[in-house]
């Protein structure tokens, strides 16, 4: 049974960089997509971005200029960095896994992430001075 | 962006009664080449992460009780709880994974009447 666990500072100062790591246990990073998703207190879910185990990334345009997701397969971890944070970035941050799905078009076969089938428990990050 | 809109925002249902949640996407999430709807449903209880209930709009995740069902295609989808149990009190979200950015609906809070 795969388990995901977020770790990192719970308090970040405005204008600084938020850094979180997700450690995956009970399974490999291989052949899955790995995402970061956040949820401001009392609000809905916002997808931040994903990384494939090969290292390819895709970010939410609303955050793209500030976010970087990286992966370390040797440690079975992936991470997110969000720069120039403000109070609006205060949220519970989740890491999540998506299985690989396949689709075909005129250009041949492709892979794409499915739904989020495993989630970490989440970690609250507060942006405050 | 494919925007997801759920209705209602909240509903109160008596134990044993049916609960129905609707989700509408601003564009079709049906991919014609494989006839699959790139739509997932999640259940989130207080203090917990979301839990995947359905993917491909109607494929039940392992372990999800069969009182839950997912239906719909194209732009309109429904999550139904056929006989509400106390443990079903939660917020339910739909989410499209047809294209990025992956967006969630605003959530529907289900309570006991």
Interface residues (C-beta under 8 A of the other chain):
Chain A: X35 X44 X45 X46 X47 X58 X60 X61 X62 X94 X96 X98 X103 X104 X105 X112 X113 X114 X115 X116 X117 X119 X120 X121 X122
Chain B: X31 X33 X34 X36 X40 X42 X48 X49 X50 X51 X52 X55 X61 X93 X95 X97 X100 X101 X102 X103 X104 X105 X106 X107
